[in-house]
Amino acid sequence: MVTRRTAIIPKAPLGRILNKMGAKRVSDSALDLFSEVLAEIGTDIAEQAAKIAKHAGRKTIHEEDIKLASKQV
C-alpha cells in the first residue's frame, strides 16, 4: 500500500521562491523537502510564539510574538 503525503505548503509557491533565487529548474523531491523544512521551521516558530503570548497573559498570538519567536528559533 502506498501512502500519499499531503504538503502543508503548496509546491507552486515554493517553486516560484526558488526560481526567484536563481534556480532554473527544481525537482519534485527538492520541493517536497523544501516544504517539509519550512513547515518544521514554521512549527517551531508557532510553538515559541504561543509560549510568548501565554507568558504575556494572552490567548491571541500577535505580530510581535511571531517576530520575537522567529529571532529565537
C-alpha positions in Angstrom: 0.0 0.0 0.0 1.3 3.4 -1.0 0.5 6.3 1.3 0.3 9.7 -0.2 1.7 12.6 1.7 0.0 15.9 1.5 2.2 19.0 1.6 1.3 21.6 4.1 2.8 24.3 1.9 1.9 24.0 -1.8 4.7 23.3 -4.2 4.0 26.0 -6.8 4.8 29.0 -4.5 7.9 27.2 -3.2 9.0 26.7 -6.8 8.5 30.3 -7.5 10.6 31.3 -4.5 13.4 29.0 -5.6 13.1 30.3 -9.2 13.4 33.9 -8.0 16.5 33.0 -6.1 18.1 31.9 -9.4 17.1 28.2 -9.9 16.3 27.4 -13.5 14.6 24.1 -12.6 13.6 22.4 -9.4 12.9 18.7 -8.9 9.7 17.4 -7.2 11.8 15.8 -4.5 13.6 19.1 -3.8 10.2 20.9 -3.5 9.0 18.1 -1.1 12.0 18.5 1.1 11.8 22.3 1.0 8.2 22.1 2.0 9.0 19.8 5.0 11.9 22.0 6.1 9.8 25.2 6.0 6.9 23.5 7.8 9.2 22.3 10.5 10.7 25.8 11.0 7.2 27.3 10.9 6.0 24.9 13.6 8.9 25.8 15.8 8.2 29.5 15.4 4.5 28.9 16.1 5.3 27.0 19.3 7.6 29.7 20.5 5.1 32.4 19.6 2.4 30.6 21.6 4.6 30.4 24.6 5.4 34.2 24.3 1.7 35.0 24.1 0.9 32.8 27.1 3.7 34.3 29.1 2.2 37.7 28.4 -1.2 36.5 29.7 -2.8 36.4 26.2 -4.6 33.8 24.2 -4.0 35.6 21.0 -0.7 35.5 19.2 0.3 38.9 17.9 2.6 40.0 15.1 5.3 41.0 17.7 5.2 37.4 19.1 5.9 36.0 15.7 8.8 38.5 15.2 10.3 37.7 18.5 9.9 33.9 18.1 11.5 34.0 14.7 14.6 35.6 16.1 14.7 32.9 18.9 14.4 29.9 16.6 
